[in-house]
């Protein structure tokens, strides 16, 4: 049985097709675009529940406007959306738009805001919560502080380095 899955990552929202594994009622699939894990449950009547949200949609909802720019983390790239993008440690309850596997990062460490101002996008970073250092180009930021970003800037959350790219 082929399953049409709409990725739950708001920055991705791509549709991908997966084959239902035999002898399983609930399982997870990793989005091939962004790496987000999506939970799928098949009910006895054959209907599916994806990420806890009712039967699978017949048509995917439109993806949020993707901004020019992406965040690269350990060889993976995550497209940025217009507005606020949350970045933090992977957590099943308190999810960030971009999740990293780092126990030294908070669940919602930072907010990266993308604004279109004329011909070039503007990027800013605000530290929301961080028990360990958050740095931008080796400059330490504390909760509540902001920093303007440019392409090529390096952000460190815990032990993880992220790069803002075009």
N, C-alpha and C positions, 0 to 999 in steps of 0.2 A: 504494500500500500504506500503510495507516494503522499507525503505531507507537505503542504505549502505553509511555510513559516515566515511570519513577519517579524524581523528582529526587533527586540524591545529597546535597543539602544537608541535614544532620541536623535543622536547625531548620525545614525546609520539608517535605520528603518528600511533596510533592503529586504526583499522577499527571496527566500531560497527554498529549494526542494530537497527533502531528505527522504530516505527509504525507512519506513517503520521497521525497527528491529523485531524479530520474532519473539514471542513469549514475554513481551514487556507492555505494561499499561502506562507507566510514567517513566520518562527518560529525558535527558538533556542533549541538545545539539549545540555545537559551537558555530556561531555565524562565521562563514568563510571570509567575510569582508572585514569585520571589526574585532572578531574574537570573543564577543559577548556570548555567554551561555544562555540558552533559551529552553525553558522547561515545557514539555509537551505531555499532555495526558489524553489518552484515548478512552472514551466512555464506552460502555457496553453496546450502545446503539450506533457506534462508529463515529460519532461526532468527536471533535478534538477541542481541548481547552489549551490555549497557548499562553504561557506566562500568567496563568490564573485569570485570564480574561475571556470568558465565554467561548462559543464556537469560533473557529478560525474565520477571519473575514474573507469574503469572496474576492474582494479587490483590496489591495493595500491602500491605506490612507496616504495622502501625499507626504513626502519627506519634508522635514523642515528645511528652510533655505540654507544651503551649505555656503559657508563663507569661504573666501579665498584664504587658504591656510590650513595647516594640519599640525598635529602633535605627533612626533615620533618617539616611541619608547621601545628600546631594545629590539629594533628591527621591524616593529609594527607601526603602522601609521593610522591615526584616527582623525577623520575630517572634522573640522570645527563648524558649528552652526552659528548663525547670527545670534547675538545676545549672549546670555550667560551659559558657559560650559563648566560644569563642576568636575573636579579631578580629585581622586582619592583612592584609598586602599579598597580592594575588592571586598564587598560585604553583601550578603544576600538580603539584608533588611534595609540598610541605609545605602542605596546605590548612587554612585556618581555617574555622570555621563561618560567619563573616561576612567576606567578602573585599572589600578596597577596592583601587582602582586608584591607588596612590600609591607612587612609587619611594622616597619618604622615610620610609615606614613599614616596620617589620620584618615578616617573614612571619607570625610569631605574636607580635605586640606585646603584647597584653593578654588577660586572662581576665576576663570579666564573669560573676559568679556570681549566680544568682537563687535565693533561698530563700523559702519560704512560712513566715512566722512569725505565726501567728494570722490576723488579718483582712487584713493588708497584706503585700505581698511586700517582701523586703529585697534590695537590690542592692549589690554590692561589686565594685570593680575592682582587679585586681592587675597590675602591669607585669611581664611575663615577660622580654621582650628589647626594647630600644630603643636604637638608636644616636643617634636624634634625639629631641627632647623629646616627652614625653607629658604633656598637661595635662588637668586637670579643673577647669573654671571658672577657667582661667588660672593655676591652681596647678600647678607642675611636680612630676611624680613620676618617680622613678628605679627601675630594675629591682629587684624585690623589694618595693617599697612598695605599700600598699593605700590605697584611698579608698572611703568609703561614698558611694553615689549616691542621688539622688532624681529623680523625674520632672522634666524640664526641664534637667537638668545637661548641660553641653557638654563633650565629650571631644575632644581634638585629638591625632591621630596623624599625624606628618609635616605635610603641608599639608592634611589632611582633617579636617573637623569632623563629629562624630557627635553626635546628640542622643538622650537617653533619653526616650521618650514613652510615654504610656498606651496 
